[in-house]
């Protein structure tokens, strides 16, 4: 799942996943409320193997989303990666302490985004095997 309020950013990471041949359904949401609405409507076996989350979101910021995910027994094991532009060291530390797997700076060029997508694909596949 990709949670980002910027349509271009959602499209770019989606295109990067397609470019590396990642054959899975990628759901995209504008914010945390939409994500949680979706999760409340589906069975746990349809939960994602990975959530890619922007730091700055409408209604709920990334830390609120992560805390809510990690406090729910159904979603606490889903790896969450914060993929964002310009994050302070203090905010990064706060996100990691809340349970984020890692924080990644958004790529400036497509080859950087593709490299990120490859790493995210490996992480999602590892989560599926666990």
Secondary structure, DSSP 8 states (H G I E B T S, - for coil): -EE-S-HHHHHHHHHHHHHTT--S---EESSHHHHHHHHHHS-GGGS-S-EEE-SS-SSS-HHHHHHHHHTSTTTTTS-EEEEESS--HHHHHHHHHHT-SEEEE--SSHHHHHHHHHHHHHHHHHHHH-
